[in-house]
Amino acid sequence: MKAMILAAGKGTRVRPITYTMPKPMMPILQKPVMEFLLELLRHHGFDQILVNVSHLAEEIENYFRDGQRFGVQIAYSFEGKIDDDGKLVGEAIGSAGGMRRIQDFSPFFDDTFVVLCGDALIDLDLTAAVKWHKEKGAIATIITKSVPKEEVSSYGVVVTDEEGRVKAFQEKPSTEEALSTNINTGIYIFEPEVFNYIPSGVEYDIGSQLFPNLVEIKAPFYAIPMDFEWVDIGKVPDYWRAIRGVLLGEIKNVQIPGHEVAPGIYTGLNVAVNWDKVDITGPVYIGGMTRIEDGAKIVGPAMIGPNCWICSGATVENSVIFEWSRLGPGVRLVDKLVFGRYCVDKTGAAIDVQAAALDWLITDARQTVPSHTPLERQAIEELLGTNVN
């Protein structure tokens, strides 16, 4: 069976991570989000998968290639152009526009197919959802999920009649105005006839254009609420919660990788650490070839990626550290995410440590780190709220 993964977005709400990494490649303990989606699709018999790509397309294509090692077949639809320097320049054409482009190239979608957004962890019975869709005779079906009333303002709300037919949408309504607690999860089932309602050669969106049109013309358009695990990674705080959820065992379909060397403490290969000379409280994951110097302290839930270097006296608490990061001596990171040259707090606010001349504190583990002055110590204490000894 055939499916499509939407992977062309710029991921603006997850910057600075998405400056150099497309959102579907964001790792959940070293495994890209999109890889979990491929596993789900394969499990339910969807083994022919088209992926529309645009922003940093080569990162996705170079990792997943033809899909063979994931047990599926993958092809890519690039949305953009090549500039005069030979570089790919992304120009996304909307989620529905991306579907239309594939179909115009050659009619790939010739039977019931599934479309998934490439930025969520899901554990859904797709087989049951497709069966329900067909029984309804639907041309399009949205998989919805019920959320607590107080959370509806963060999502697009789907309003249906008693038969499940979609009547209206509410985009992030207030709690008082919400007509439903069922929200759009970005998981769709379509029949090929849906292309009769998607124009060619223009930017066109599924949620804001295609779906309202289907409602207006009274097409057989349905929504099915299902109880399943769904972790949307729309913003930096969402990503933070996803990592915490995995480490705390709250997300059941994602396993902590590596070897459990002590209760709640997992490591990759060849981690350099004297366990009796560090203070580590789980749940913690430490990637392979990472060095933890004597006197360091790590308090979970925390993730430290591969090839990192945590210096003596440094403290990492409730934080996420990406690969090739070096934390200087005495640095104290609490509720922070470190990605390359950026230090990000839980709200998504970022400090560019290189631009702020603070790259002696957080830097690439492969580089030689310069010594720091008392003035620099004061600067970092003010900017990051940390204590440099």
Secondary structure, 3 states (H helix, E strand, C coil): CEEEEEECCCCHHHCCHHHHCCHHHCECCCCEHHHHHHHHHHHCCCCEEEEEECCCHHHHHHHHCCCHHHCCEEEEEECEEECCCCCEEECCCCHHHHHHHHHHHCCCCCCCEEEEECCEEEECCHHHHHHHHHHHCCCEEEEEEECCHHHHHHCEEEEECCCCEEEEEEECCCCCCCCCCEEEEEEEEECHHHHHHCCCCCCCCHHHHHHHHHHHCCCCEEEEECCCEEEECCCHHHHHHHHHHHHCCCCCCCCCCCEEEECCEEECCCCEECHHHCEEECCEEECCCCEECCCCEEECCEEECCCCEECCCCEEECCEECCCEEECCCCEEECEEEECCEEEECCCCEEECCCCCCCCCEEECCCCCCCCCHHHHHHHHHHHCCCCC
